[in-house]
Amino acid sequence: MQHINDAMKSYLEGRLAYHTANYKIFTETPVGVAEHGDFMETAEKELEAVAKYKELLEALESING
């Protein structure tokens, strides 16, 4: 079942990269996101997603060694 583990790792890495990029874009170019009403709430949601996928990757790595 190594292919399942490899697929899961790739998926989680992709989601982590996605949310990391969103956070960086959001915080580094606030002019492009001026329509967001609650800047801090949006930034927090992206950080929560980053933390979630980092934690899931760490869990997967601890299971697979």
C-alpha positions as CSV (number, residue, x, y, z in Angstrom):
1,M,0.0,0.0,0.0
2,Q,2.9,2.3,-0.5
3,H,1.2,4.0,-3.4
4,I,-1.6,5.1,-1.0
5,N,0.9,6.6,1.4
6,D,2.8,8.4,-1.4
7,A,-0.5,9.8,-2.8
8,M,-1.6,11.0,0.6
9,K,1.8,12.7,1.2
10,S,1.6,14.4,-2.2
11,Y,-1.9,15.5,-1.5
12,L,-1.0,17.0,1.9
13,E,2.1,18.7,0.6
14,G,0.0,20.3,-2.2
15,R,-2.6,21.6,0.2
16,L,0.1,22.9,2.5
17,A,1.7,24.7,-0.4
18,Y,-1.7,26.1,-1.5
19,H,-2.5,27.6,1.8
20,T,1.0,28.9,2.5
21,A,0.9,30.7,-0.9
22,N,-2.5,32.1,-0.1
23,Y,-1.3,33.4,3.3
24,K,1.8,35.0,1.7
25,I,-0.1,36.6,-1.1
26,F,-2.7,37.9,1.3
27,T,-0.3,39.4,3.7
28,E,2.3,40.6,1.2
29,T,0.0,42.3,-1.3
30,P,-3.0,43.7,0.7
31,V,-3.9,46.0,-2.1
32,G,-5.0,43.0,-4.2
33,V,-7.3,41.8,-1.4
34,A,-8.9,45.1,-0.4
35,E,-12.4,43.7,-0.8
36,H,-11.9,41.4,2.2
37,G,-13.9,42.9,5.1
38,D,-12.1,41.2,7.9
39,F,-8.4,41.0,7.1
40,M,-7.4,39.3,10.4
41,E,-10.1,36.6,10.1
42,T,-9.1,35.7,6.6
43,A,-5.4,35.5,7.5
44,E,-6.3,33.4,10.5
45,K,-8.2,30.9,8.4
46,E,-5.3,30.5,6.1
47,L,-2.9,30.0,9.0
48,E,-5.3,27.4,10.5
49,A,-5.2,25.5,7.2
50,V,-1.4,25.7,7.1
51,A,-1.2,24.3,10.7
52,K,-3.7,21.6,9.8
53,Y,-1.8,20.3,6.8
54,K,1.6,20.5,8.6
55,E,0.1,18.5,11.5
56,L,-1.3,15.9,9.1
57,L,2.0,15.6,7.3
58,E,3.8,15.1,10.6
59,A,1.2,12.4,11.6
60,L,1.7,10.6,8.3
61,E,5.4,10.7,8.7
62,S,5.3,9.4,12.2
63,I,3.1,6.4,11.1
64,N,5.3,5.6,8.1
65,G,8.6,6.3,9.7
